[in-house]
Amino acid sequence: MIIAGVYQKCKDGIERVPRDVLSLGVLVLASCFSFGLGYLAGLDAAVEGSKVSIEQAPLSEVGAPDGSTGIVASKNGTKYYFFGCAGADRISEANRVYFPSPAAAAAAGYAPAANCTGP
């Protein structure tokens, strides 16, 4: 009987709240709950020895289609870029020239880009 009384009070209280306010409250609570779970998952992933680990390969190990690594330049340009730099991403695939090292790019007549200092 106590449970039925509590249930009735909750039901009466919810019926008095405007539907828009109730919907907004549920949305805010669900958002906070989701954010909290994501935050906790991030904390768990950051703990050393955790099963989840995120590793990024060094840029020197990233391979080009022709097997070379690390440096890209444009056939039409005078500058070379390390993989991951914004300038490297703007070079079309048809115009890309790959080099295994900055020394190889310099020997081919390319200079380092000022906005891309290295990996």
Steps between C-alpha positions, in 0.01 A plus 500: 500500500787736569636441151163572344480831692847606391421402142181708504682806641768473229238459231304804624820707518604409147154579361523855640829572318455639147597249233767730348673544835490127566646423154777754551581356843525147362722624216734682740523199733573263210768737365668529839491123546653443155773758560581342836534154349727633225713683754536188712593294194771754417635484853506123483685507167762737644585266788833328441462129448151543360391265224423799276802678358528752220830517319596705199771383266788744457476697178827349384329159488207615288535356155427653163345300215842448342656369822690815604434668831480835668523777240269618221534782245316621194637447150411864430629648826828581669422401863480164674274405791496234768199266494223645716571867418217705351702575187554130434127436516434763232724339237295298252591133470595544134763764588654332807867408514616293799843503665646279773668791684539878502851456357361315199242775443769769528721311254210504252482881530220540754521727806316444831165674535506778759168396658598132539811460713493124543334205666 
